[in-house]
Amino acid sequence: MVHKMTLQSSKRDEFIEITANVAEVVRKENIDEGIAIVYCPHTTAGITINENADPDVVRDMLMRLDEVYPWEHEKYRHSEGNSASHLKASTMGASQTVLIEKGRLILGRWQGIYFCEFDGPRHRTVYIKVIKG
């Protein structure tokens, strides 16, 4: 079964931690071992795994992404004006796969799963698929 999660972002660029949401899907599926695939179907958003203990990590990542991919650039040609969002989303990637063992996500001590918004605020969707194995 594919689980659909909806989010509302509140800023143009932000990371929304969804680790607990993914863990809840794993719990509901009652799978002891397998994988969880977290997928973002948007071209201006992505999914990443990174530190969730210090909020400055997310702040620093967003700052550097904005420096590497500024919102405005004289050579951008995309008519919607959100080329930076597409570049940032491609850098993060559309999905992450997390191992499941003993019914729990295998994440490092400081790791969390994040939905990465780069063209908000918007209503967004994330899909989660848990596969036994």
C-alpha positions as CSV (number, residue, x, y, z in Angstrom):
1,M,0.0,0.0,0.0
2,V,1.2,3.5,-0.8
3,H,0.6,6.0,1.9
4,K,-0.1,9.6,1.0
5,M,0.9,12.4,3.3
6,T,0.0,16.1,2.7
7,L,2.0,19.0,4.0
8,Q,1.6,22.8,4.0
9,S,4.8,24.7,3.7
10,S,5.0,28.2,5.1
11,K,8.1,29.7,3.4
12,R,9.7,29.7,0.0
13,D,12.6,27.6,1.2
14,E,12.3,25.3,4.3
15,F,12.9,21.8,5.5
16,I,10.0,20.1,7.2
17,E,11.0,17.1,9.3
18,I,8.8,14.1,8.5
19,T,10.7,11.4,10.4
20,A,7.8,10.7,12.9
21,N,5.3,10.5,10.0
22,V,7.4,7.9,8.2
23,A,7.9,6.0,11.4
24,E,4.1,6.0,12.0
25,V,3.5,4.5,8.5
26,V,6.1,1.7,9.3
27,R,4.3,1.0,12.6
28,K,0.9,0.8,10.9
29,E,2.3,-1.6,8.3
30,N,3.5,-3.8,11.1
31,I,6.6,-4.8,9.1
32,D,9.5,-6.2,11.1
33,E,12.2,-5.9,8.3
34,G,12.3,-4.2,5.0
35,I,12.6,-0.7,3.5
36,A,10.6,2.5,3.5
37,I,10.7,4.6,0.4
38,V,9.9,8.3,0.8
39,Y,9.0,10.0,-2.5
40,C,8.3,13.6,-3.5
41,P,6.3,14.0,-6.7
42,H,7.1,17.7,-7.1
43,T,9.8,19.3,-9.4
44,T,10.5,22.1,-7.0
45,A,10.8,20.1,-3.7
46,G,12.7,17.1,-2.6
47,I,13.5,14.7,0.2
48,T,16.8,14.4,2.2
49,I,18.2,12.8,5.3
50,N,20.4,15.0,7.5
51,E,21.0,16.1,11.1
52,N,17.9,16.9,13.1
53,A,19.5,17.7,16.5
54,D,20.8,21.2,15.7
55,P,18.5,23.5,13.7
56,D,21.5,25.5,12.6
57,V,22.4,22.6,10.2
58,V,19.1,23.1,8.3
59,R,19.6,26.9,8.4
60,D,23.2,26.5,7.0
61,M,22.1,24.1,4.3
62,L,19.3,26.5,3.1
63,M,21.8,29.4,3.2
64,R,24.3,27.6,1.1
65,L,21.7,26.3,-1.4
66,D,20.5,29.9,-1.8
67,E,24.1,31.0,-2.4
68,V,24.8,28.3,-5.0
69,Y,21.4,28.7,-6.6
70,P,20.2,32.3,-6.2
71,W,16.6,33.0,-6.8
72,E,17.4,35.5,-9.5
73,H,20.2,35.1,-12.1
74,E,20.5,37.0,-15.4
75,K,21.1,33.8,-17.3
76,Y,18.0,31.9,-16.1
77,R,15.5,31.3,-19.0
78,H,12.7,29.4,-17.4
79,S,9.6,31.5,-17.9
80,E,8.0,30.7,-14.4
81,G,10.9,32.4,-12.7
82,N,11.7,29.5,-10.3
83,S,14.8,28.0,-11.9
84,A,16.5,28.0,-8.5
85,S,13.8,25.8,-7.1
86,H,14.3,23.2,-9.7
87,L,18.0,23.2,-9.2
88,K,17.7,22.9,-5.5
89,A,15.2,20.1,-5.8
90,S,17.4,18.1,-8.2
91,T,20.3,18.6,-5.8
92,M,18.3,17.1,-2.9
93,G,16.7,14.4,-4.9
94,A,13.1,13.2,-5.2
95,S,13.3,10.2,-2.8
96,Q,15.1,8.5,0.0
97,T,15.2,4.8,1.1
98,V,15.5,3.9,4.7
99,L,16.1,0.4,6.1
100,I,13.7,-1.1,8.6
101,E,14.8,-3.5,11.3
102,K,12.8,-4.8,14.2
103,G,9.9,-2.6,13.1
104,R,11.9,0.6,13.3
105,L,13.6,2.9,10.8
106,I,17.4,2.5,10.8
107,L,18.6,6.1,11.1
108,G,21.8,7.5,12.7
109,R,21.6,9.0,16.1
110,W,21.2,12.6,14.7
111,Q,19.5,11.8,11.4
112,G,16.0,12.9,10.4
113,I,14.0,12.7,7.2
114,Y,13.1,16.1,5.7
115,F,10.7,17.3,3.1
116,C,12.6,20.1,1.3
117,E,10.4,23.0,0.0
118,F,12.0,25.3,-2.5
119,D,9.0,27.1,-4.1
120,G,6.6,27.7,-1.3
121,P,4.4,28.3,0.5
122,R,2.4,25.5,-1.1
123,H,0.3,22.4,-0.4
124,R,2.5,19.4,-1.0
125,T,2.3,15.6,-1.1
126,V,4.7,13.0,0.0
127,Y,4.3,9.3,-0.7
128,I,5.6,6.5,1.5
129,K,5.9,2.9,0.5
130,V,7.0,0.2,2.9
131,I,8.3,-3.0,1.4
132,K,8.7,-6.2,3.5
133,G,11.9,-8.1,3.0
